[in-house]
C-alpha cells in the first residue's frame, strides 16, 4: 500500500471527525502518530478499554486504494468460513437488514457460545455526507435467546439442535460496524469496530485484544477480495444494496 498523496490529510481528518459524530458505532479520535501511520498506508489497530457504558472494543483503520463500492461488496458478500467449531447462518434478509445466527465451540472446558444479531445500514450517515460515507452496523437482537431456541426446535439451524443450544451460553455483547468513507483520488478510509463478550472464565479484555491482533489480516483480506470482486458479484449473485439503500450494479456490467 503506497502512502496517501499530498493534500490527503485534511479530507482524512474531516472524515474521522464526521464518523466520530454521526456513525452508529462512533469512530475513535486518533493521535498524530496514528494519523501519520494511516497516511503511510499502515493498518492502525486500537484497543479501547472497557467503561461503565461499554465493554472493551477492537478498532482497525486503513486507507485503501480500492474504491469504496468494491470494498463494500467484498464485505457484504464475504463467504463465511464455517468449521466444525464455528457456524454462522443468515436466517433472514430484507434489503440491507439481516439477521444472523452464530455458534462457537470453544476448546477444552470453555464450553459453547451462541448469538443472534441484526445488521443494518446507517442511511442517515450517507445522507449527511453527500453519500461519501457508508456504515453497516450490527447488534444483538432483542429477545435473541428465546428466538434462537424456537429456531432450534423448528430445525432451522443447520447442524445445531436444541441440545447444543441448551448447553451453550448466549453472548452478553456482540456489536460493531464497518464504515467506508470515500476519499479524494479513489481511495477509501476503512474503519472496522467490534465489541464481543464471550463470558465465563475468559477475560473480556483478552477477547478484545485478540480481535485487535487479527484486524490487520482481516482488513488486508478485504482489500484482496475487493480487487477481484467481479468474480463473485455478477449477474448470478443476489442484489447487494449500498449504504445509501440503492442496489449496486453487478460487475459483469460497468460499476
C-alpha positions, 0 to 999 in steps of 0.5 A: 500500500503506497502512502496517501498523496499530498493534500490527503490529510485534511479530507482524512481528518474531516472524515474521522471527525464526521464518523466520530459524530454521526456513525452508529458505532462512533469512530475513535479520535486518533493521535498524530502518530496514528494519523501519520501511520494511516497516511503511510498506508499502515493498518492502525489497530486500537484497543479501547478499554472497557467503561461503565457504558461499554465493554472493551472494543477492537478498532482497525483503520486503513486507507485503501486504494480500492474504491469504496463500492468494491470494498463494500461488496467484498464485505457484504458478500464475504463467504463465511468460513464455517468449521466444525467449531464455528457456524454462522447462518443468515436466517433472514434478509430484507434489503440491507437488514439481516439477521444472523445466527452464530455458534462457537465451540470453544476448546477444552472446558470453555464450553459453547457460545451462541448469538443472534444479531441484526445488521443494518445500514446507517442511511442517515450517515450517507445522507449527511455526507453527500453519500461519501460515507457508508456504515453497516452496523450490527447488534444483538437482537432483542429477545435473541435467546428465546428466538434462537431456541424456537429456531432450534426446535423448528430445525432451522439451524443447520447442524445445531439442535436444541441440545447444543443450544441448551448447553451453550451460553448466549453472548452478553455483547456482540456489536460493531460496524464497518464504515467506508468513507470515500476519499479524494483520488479513489481511495477509501478510509476503512474503519472496522469496530467490534465489541464481543463478550464471550463470558465465563472464565475468559477475560473480556479484555483478552477477547478484545485484544485478540480481535485487535491482533487479527484486524490487520489480516482481516482488513488486508483480506478485504482489500484482496477480495475487493480487487477481484470482486467481479468474480463473485458479484455478477449477474448470478449473485443476489442484489447487494444494496449500498449504504445509501439503500440503492442496489449496486450494479453487478460487475459483469456490467460497468460499476 
